[in-house]
Amino acid sequence: MGKGRAVTIQSALRALRIMVFGACVLCCLPGSALGQSVQPETLHKAIYLKKMLSFVQWPEGAFTAKDGAFRFCVSGDHSLVFPLTEELRSTTIDDRKVEVRWVQKEQDFRGCQALFVGASEEKRLAKILESVRGANVLSVGEADGFLNAGGIVQLSYEQDIVRFQINLAAARNAGLKMDARMLGVAKRVVKGNGAPGG
């Protein structure tokens, strides 16, 4: 990678660091991720998704085995798999290591604890979300209307900064608890019956 490209990526990441979850500041990218030809927006998503996990609580029943891994699945956006794997390499959720998987079959989504749905999956979004309805799965997507379709967190990008909206009713239906600090910095929180709040 040329010096100019490395500087460009680092400049983009500086802008991202101003986004704070409460008192937490986003961390820098690992060197191994910078060595790959990954778009800055994809790197931003990986960092953001990692940080988001620490503001969500899963019920004990979300895990099939006491020694089972926490599964973070990605549907559609395969370019996210490598940087997300790098970001989550040393992360644990409830003392469980995190595995990142690229999943395509709808019947496999219920085995995930977190699911990122890329914008390219917009046409089958309803089927994907229906397949995890009632399961303890944190669904995160970037397609317009993701919350209205039953998704929990919808991401958007404004001036190189990741913003998010939360469907709190969908989170409760999935048995997930969202930290108040996360709700406090959300762009929009849907509390129930489609009504925005917060």
C-alpha positions as CSV (number, residue, x, y, z in Angstrom):
1,M,0.0,0.0,0.0
2,G,1.4,3.4,-0.9
3,K,2.1,6.0,1.7
4,G,-0.6,8.3,0.3
5,R,-3.3,5.7,0.5
6,A,-2.3,4.8,4.1
7,V,-2.5,8.5,5.1
8,T,-6.0,8.8,3.4
9,I,-7.3,5.9,5.5
10,Q,-5.9,7.3,8.7
11,S,-7.4,10.7,8.0
12,A,-10.9,9.0,7.5
13,L,-10.5,7.1,10.7
14,R,-9.7,10.4,12.6
15,A,-13.1,11.6,11.7
16,L,-14.7,8.4,13.0
17,R,-13.0,8.7,16.4
18,I,-15.2,11.7,17.3
19,M,-18.3,9.4,17.4
20,V,-18.7,8.4,21.0
21,F,-20.9,5.8,22.7
22,G,-21.4,7.6,25.9
23,A,-17.9,8.1,27.3
24,C,-16.3,5.5,25.0
25,V,-14.1,6.5,22.2
26,L,-13.7,4.3,19.1
27,C,-10.3,2.5,18.9
28,C,-7.8,2.6,16.1
29,L,-7.7,0.0,13.4
30,P,-5.3,-2.9,13.8
31,G,-2.2,-2.8,11.5
32,S,-3.2,-6.1,9.8
33,A,-6.5,-4.6,8.6
34,L,-4.7,-1.6,7.1
35,G,-2.6,-3.9,5.1
36,Q,-5.7,-5.1,3.1
37,S,-7.4,-3.4,0.2
38,V,-10.6,-2.6,2.2
39,Q,-12.7,0.5,1.6
40,P,-12.7,3.1,4.5
41,E,-16.4,2.8,4.9
42,T,-16.1,-1.0,5.4
43,L,-13.4,-0.4,8.1
44,H,-15.7,2.1,9.8
45,K,-18.5,-0.5,9.9
46,A,-16.2,-3.2,11.4
47,I,-15.0,-0.8,14.2
48,Y,-18.6,0.4,14.9
49,L,-20.1,-3.1,15.0
50,K,-17.4,-4.3,17.4
51,K,-18.1,-1.3,19.8
52,M,-21.9,-1.8,19.5
53,L,-21.7,-5.4,20.9
54,S,-20.6,-4.0,24.3
55,F,-23.8,-2.1,24.6
56,V,-26.2,-5.1,24.1
57,Q,-27.0,-7.8,26.6
58,W,-28.1,-11.3,25.4
59,P,-30.1,-13.7,27.6
60,E,-28.4,-16.9,28.7
61,G,-30.8,-18.9,26.4
62,A,-29.2,-17.2,23.3
63,F,-26.3,-19.7,23.5
64,T,-26.8,-23.3,22.6
65,A,-23.9,-24.6,24.7
66,K,-22.0,-23.2,27.7
67,D,-18.7,-23.4,25.8
68,G,-20.2,-22.3,22.4
69,A,-18.8,-19.3,20.6
70,F,-20.7,-16.1,20.0
71,R,-21.6,-16.1,16.3
72,F,-21.5,-12.8,14.3
73,C,-23.0,-13.6,10.9
74,V,-22.8,-11.4,7.8
75,S,-25.2,-11.7,4.9
76,G,-24.6,-10.1,1.6
77,D,-21.6,-7.9,2.3
78,H,-18.7,-10.4,2.1
79,S,-16.1,-7.6,2.0
80,L,-17.0,-7.0,5.7
81,V,-16.0,-10.4,6.9
82,F,-12.2,-9.9,7.0
83,P,-12.0,-6.5,8.8
84,L,-14.8,-7.6,11.2
85,T,-12.9,-10.8,12.0
86,E,-9.7,-8.8,12.6
87,E,-11.6,-6.3,14.9
88,L,-13.2,-9.1,16.9
89,R,-10.2,-11.4,17.1
90,S,-9.5,-10.7,20.8
91,T,-13.1,-9.8,21.8
92,T,-15.3,-11.9,24.1
93,I,-19.0,-11.7,24.8
94,D,-20.0,-13.2,28.1
95,D,-16.6,-15.0,28.2
96,R,-17.2,-16.5,24.7
97,K,-14.9,-15.9,21.8
98,V,-16.5,-14.4,18.7
99,E,-16.7,-16.2,15.4
100,V,-17.5,-14.2,12.2
101,R,-19.3,-16.2,9.5
102,W,-20.6,-15.3,6.1
103,V,-24.0,-16.9,5.9
104,Q,-26.3,-17.1,2.9
105,K,-29.0,-19.6,3.8
106,E,-32.0,-18.3,5.7
107,Q,-32.3,-21.4,7.8
108,D,-28.8,-20.8,9.2
109,F,-29.5,-17.2,10.5
110,R,-31.1,-18.5,13.7
111,G,-27.8,-19.9,14.8
112,C,-26.3,-16.4,15.0
113,Q,-26.3,-14.0,18.0
114,A,-25.6,-11.0,15.8
115,L,-26.5,-10.6,12.1
116,F,-25.3,-7.9,9.7
117,V,-27.5,-7.6,6.6
118,G,-25.8,-5.8,3.7
119,A,-27.6,-3.3,1.5
120,S,-27.3,-5.8,-1.4
121,E,-29.8,-8.1,0.4
122,E,-32.6,-5.5,0.2
123,K,-34.8,-7.7,-2.0
124,R,-34.9,-10.6,0.4
125,L,-34.7,-8.4,3.6
126,A,-38.2,-9.4,4.7
127,K,-37.4,-13.1,4.4
128,I,-34.1,-12.7,6.3
129,L,-35.7,-10.8,9.2
130,E,-38.7,-13.2,9.3
131,S,-36.2,-16.1,9.7
132,V,-34.8,-14.7,12.9
133,R,-38.1,-13.3,14.3
134,G,-38.5,-14.4,18.0
135,A,-34.8,-15.5,18.2
136,N,-32.2,-13.8,20.4
137,V,-30.5,-12.2,17.3
138,L,-29.2,-8.6,17.1
139,S,-30.1,-7.7,13.5
140,V,-28.1,-4.8,12.0
141,G,-28.6,-3.5,8.5
142,E,-28.1,-0.5,6.2
143,A,-31.0,-0.7,3.8
144,D,-33.7,2.0,3.8
145,G,-36.6,0.7,5.8
146,F,-34.6,-1.8,7.8
147,L,-36.4,-0.8,11.0
148,N,-39.8,-0.8,9.5
149,A,-39.1,-4.4,8.2
150,G,-38.4,-5.5,11.8
151,G,-34.7,-5.0,12.1
152,I,-33.2,-3.8,15.3
153,V,-30.4,-1.4,14.3
154,Q,-30.2,0.6,11.1
155,L,-26.9,2.2,10.1
156,S,-26.3,5.2,7.8
157,Y,-23.3,7.3,6.9
158,E,-23.2,11.0,7.2
159,Q,-19.9,12.9,6.4
160,D,-17.8,9.8,7.0
161,I,-19.5,9.2,10.4
162,V,-21.6,6.2,11.1
163,R,-25.1,7.0,12.5
164,F,-27.7,4.6,13.7
165,Q,-31.4,4.2,14.6
166,I,-32.8,1.6,16.9
167,N,-36.1,-0.3,16.9
168,L,-36.4,-0.8,20.6
169,A,-39.6,-2.8,20.3
170,A,-37.8,-5.3,17.9
171,A,-34.9,-5.5,20.4
172,R,-37.3,-6.4,23.2
173,N,-39.1,-9.0,21.0
174,A,-35.6,-10.6,20.5
175,G,-35.0,-10.6,24.3
176,L,-32.1,-8.2,24.0
177,K,-31.4,-5.3,26.4
178,M,-29.9,-2.1,24.9
179,D,-27.7,0.0,27.1
180,A,-29.2,3.4,27.9
181,R,-25.9,5.1,26.7
182,M,-26.4,3.6,23.2
183,L,-30.1,4.7,23.1
184,G,-29.0,8.2,24.2
185,V,-26.7,8.7,21.2
186,A,-29.0,7.1,18.6
187,K,-30.3,9.3,15.8
188,R,-33.8,7.9,16.4
189,V,-35.3,5.3,18.7
190,V,-38.6,3.5,17.7
191,K,-40.2,2.6,21.0
192,G,-43.3,0.8,19.8
193,N,-46.1,0.9,17.3
194,G,-43.8,2.6,14.8
195,A,-43.6,5.8,16.7
196,P,-40.3,7.5,16.9
197,G,-38.9,8.6,20.2
198,G,-35.7,9.6,22.0
